[in-house]
Amino acid sequence: MDKELILLEEKIDRLITLYRDTHAENIRLQRQLADVITANNQLTEKIQMAANRLQVLLSTLPES
C-alpha cells in the first residue's frame, strides 16, 4: 500500500512539473506571438507607405 502511494505521489509530482513547464512555455509563446504580430503590422504599414510613394512617383511620370 505504501509503495502504491509513493508511486502515485511521484506521478502527481511529474504531472505538476509538466503542467508548470507547459504553462511557462505557453506564456513565452504568447509573448513571442504578440511580438511577431507587432512586427508584422509594422512591416505591413511600411509596405503600404512604400506602395503609396511609388504610386505618387508613377503618377508624376509622363505618359508616352
VOPAGU-2260 file (C-alpha; in pm, 1 decimal, decimal comma):
REM VOPAGU-2260
SITE   aa  ch    i         X         Y         Z
SITE  MET   A    0       0,0       0,0       0,0
SITE  ASP   A    1     277,4     242,2      89,8
SITE  LYS   A    2     456,0     160,5    -235,1
SITE  GLU   A    3     142,9     239,3    -435,4
SITE  LEU   A    4     102,6     572,3    -258,2
SITE  ILE   A    5     466,6     658,7    -322,8
SITE  LEU   A    6     426,0     575,7    -692,2
SITE  LEU   A    7     109,1     782,3    -709,3
SITE  GLU   A    8     282,5    1073,4    -538,4
SITE  GLU   A    9     570,1    1053,0    -788,8
SITE  LYS   A   10     327,1    1051,9   -1080,0
SITE  ILE   A   11     143,2    1352,3    -939,3
SITE  ASP   A   12     473,4    1535,4    -888,9
SITE  ARG   A   13     569,2    1466,4   -1251,1
SITE  LEU   A   14     229,5    1584,1   -1368,5
SITE  ILE   A   15     261,7    1907,4   -1171,1
SITE  THR   A   16     610,4    1964,2   -1312,7
SITE  LEU   A   17     485,7    1904,4   -1666,8
SITE  TYR   A   18     196,7    2142,6   -1609,7
SITE  ARG   A   19     425,9    2417,2   -1479,8
SITE  ASP   A   20     670,3    2370,8   -1767,2
SITE  THR   A   21     391,2    2373,8   -2023,5
SITE  HIS   A   22     231,4    2678,0   -1865,1
SITE  ALA   A   23     562,2    2868,4   -1868,4
SITE  GLU   A   24     620,3    2773,2   -2231,9
SITE  ASN   A   25     268,3    2882,4   -2321,2
SITE  ILE   A   26     327,3    3224,9   -2166,8
SITE  ARG   A   27     659,7    3255,1   -2352,4
SITE  LEU   A   28     494,2    3160,0   -2681,5
SITE  GLN   A   29     209,5    3406,5   -2626,8
SITE  ARG   A   30     461,2    3686,8   -2575,3
SITE  GLN   A   31     658,8    3576,8   -2878,7
SITE  LEU   A   32     341,2    3570,0   -3087,8
SITE  ALA   A   33     248,1    3919,8   -2972,5
SITE  ASP   A   34     594,4    4044,8   -3072,4
SITE  VAL   A   35     568,6    3880,3   -3414,2
SITE  ILE   A   36     222,1    4024,2   -3472,4
SITE  THR   A   37     350,1    4371,0   -3382,7
SITE  ALA   A   38     646,9    4334,9   -3618,5
SITE  ASN   A   39     417,1    4208,1   -3893,7
SITE  ASN   A   40     185,1    4505,3   -3852,0
SITE  GLN   A   41     479,1    4745,9   -3867,8
SITE  LEU   A   42     609,3    4582,4   -4184,9
SITE  THR   A   43     263,6    4593,7   -4340,1
SITE  GLU   A   44     248,5    4966,9   -4270,2
SITE  LYS   A   45     592,1    5019,4   -4426,3
SITE  ILE   A   46     490,7    4825,5   -4736,0
SITE  GLN   A   47     173,4    5031,3   -4769,2
SITE  MET   A   48     368,4    5356,4   -4732,8
SITE  ALA   A   49     618,8    5242,9   -4996,6
SITE  ALA   A   50     336,1    5143,7   -5231,0
SITE  ASN   A   51     176,2    5485,3   -5185,1
SITE  ARG   A   52     504,7    5661,5   -5260,5
SITE  LEU   A   53     551,3    5450,0   -5571,4
SITE  GLN   A   54     201,0    5535,2   -5684,1
SITE  VAL   A   55     276,9    5905,6   -5643,4
SITE  LEU   A   56     601,8    5869,3   -5836,9
SITE  LEU   A   57     429,6    5676,5   -6113,0
SITE  SER   A   58     162,3    5941,6   -6141,2
SITE  THR   A   59     427,3    6209,9   -6199,8
SITE  LEU   A   60     586,5    6024,5   -6491,4
SITE  PRO   A   61     483,4    6149,1   -6832,0
SITE  GLU   A   62     274,7    5911,2   -7035,6
SITE  SER   A   63     432,1    5811,3   -7363,6
